[in-house]
Amino acid sequence: MLTIADLREFGADVDEALVRCMNNEDFYLLLVGKALDDMKLSQLEEQINEKDYDAAFETAHTLKGMLTNLSLTPISDPVCRITELLRAKTDTDYSSLMTEAKTQFARLRNI
């Protein structure tokens, strides 16, 4: 079971996130669990691969909000960079950023 200590070790800014969750650790852990069940990262990768950048931007922006609010920084950092590239409609190779986000997501899921 995921703990606050696990999230700190992962690199999440737990203190910042707990402020958003009224210092309710159980609520925060529940939200992190729901984020780990979310499939938007896979959806984002598919949209990028299909070069559907408008849809990918919407998905990335949603992910950015969720991950940033939960202060899951190791995942939110690459997603934020992807979001800004998509906002600018940049046709580039997103694979390294996607790999970083997926690796960190998998790392958190495996804790």
PLY file of the C-alpha trace (Angstrom):
ply
format ascii 1.0
element vertex 111
property float x
property float y
property float z
element edge 110
property int vertex1
property int vertex2
end_header
0.00 0.00 0.00
1.30 3.43 -0.99
2.29 5.68 1.90
3.18 9.33 2.37
6.80 8.25 2.96
6.77 6.35 -0.36
5.55 9.45 -2.16
8.23 11.60 -0.56
10.89 9.10 -1.62
9.43 9.11 -5.14
9.95 12.87 -5.30
6.42 14.14 -4.78
6.08 17.44 -2.96
3.79 15.87 -0.38
3.63 18.94 1.86
2.41 21.11 -1.01
-0.16 18.51 -2.07
-1.44 18.00 1.46
-2.23 21.72 1.72
-4.51 21.27 -1.31
-6.09 18.26 0.41
-6.78 20.08 3.69
-3.91 18.10 5.28
-5.98 14.94 4.95
-3.42 12.21 4.16
-6.08 9.56 3.48
-7.79 11.83 0.95
-4.48 12.62 -0.73
-3.58 8.93 -0.97
-7.04 8.20 -2.40
-6.51 10.84 -5.10
-3.04 9.51 -5.93
-4.55 6.02 -6.25
-7.17 7.33 -8.66
-4.44 9.06 -10.69
-2.57 5.76 -10.93
-5.71 4.11 -12.34
-6.09 6.84 -14.96
-5.34 5.86 -18.56
-4.79 9.36 -19.97
-1.04 8.89 -20.35
-1.62 6.02 -22.77
-4.28 8.07 -24.52
-1.83 10.97 -24.85
0.82 8.74 -26.38
-1.66 7.39 -28.92
-2.85 10.88 -29.86
0.73 12.08 -30.30
1.60 9.05 -32.43
-1.43 9.84 -34.60
-0.32 13.51 -34.75
-3.72 14.55 -33.40
-2.13 17.47 -31.61
-5.37 19.26 -30.73
-6.72 16.21 -28.89
-3.26 15.52 -27.44
-3.10 19.05 -26.05
-6.45 18.62 -24.30
-5.34 15.30 -22.81
-1.92 16.64 -21.80
-3.48 19.72 -20.23
-5.85 17.54 -18.18
-2.96 15.33 -17.08
-0.85 18.36 -16.22
-3.58 19.68 -13.94
-4.13 16.37 -12.18
-0.44 15.58 -11.69
0.51 19.10 -10.68
-2.30 19.34 -8.13
-1.09 16.08 -6.61
2.51 17.38 -6.73
3.71 14.21 -8.50
6.65 16.17 -9.86
8.65 13.33 -11.47
5.65 12.67 -13.74
4.26 16.18 -14.02
7.53 17.76 -15.22
7.69 15.90 -18.55
3.92 16.21 -18.99
4.18 19.98 -18.47
6.87 20.18 -21.16
4.71 18.11 -23.52
1.73 20.35 -22.82
3.63 23.51 -23.69
5.01 22.01 -26.90
1.50 20.94 -27.89
0.08 24.34 -26.97
2.48 25.77 -29.56
1.41 23.01 -32.00
5.02 21.85 -32.24
5.51 18.91 -34.58
8.49 17.26 -32.91
9.68 13.94 -31.55
7.87 13.58 -28.23
9.25 10.10 -27.57
11.87 11.03 -24.96
9.39 13.06 -22.93
6.75 10.34 -23.22
9.31 7.73 -22.15
10.27 9.82 -19.13
6.61 10.30 -18.11
5.75 6.63 -18.60
8.89 5.47 -16.74
8.06 7.67 -13.75
4.41 6.62 -13.84
5.43 2.94 -13.85
7.93 3.59 -11.08
5.20 5.08 -8.91
2.77 2.27 -9.70
5.39 -0.30 -8.67
5.92 1.20 -5.21
0 1
1 2
2 3
3 4
4 5
5 6
6 7
7 8
8 9
9 10
10 11
11 12
12 13
13 14
14 15
15 16
16 17
17 18
18 19
19 20
20 21
21 22
22 23
23 24
24 25
25 26
26 27
27 28
28 29
29 30
30 31
31 32
32 33
33 34
34 35
35 36
36 37
37 38
38 39
39 40
40 41
41 42
42 43
43 44
44 45
45 46
46 47
47 48
48 49
49 50
50 51
51 52
52 53
53 54
54 55
55 56
56 57
57 58
58 59
59 60
60 61
61 62
62 63
63 64
64 65
65 66
66 67
67 68
68 69
69 70
70 71
71 72
72 73
73 74
74 75
75 76
76 77
77 78
78 79
79 80
80 81
81 82
82 83
83 84
84 85
85 86
86 87
87 88
88 89
89 90
90 91
91 92
92 93
93 94
94 95
95 96
96 97
97 98
98 99
99 100
100 101
101 102
102 103
103 104
104 105
105 106
106 107
107 108
108 109
109 110
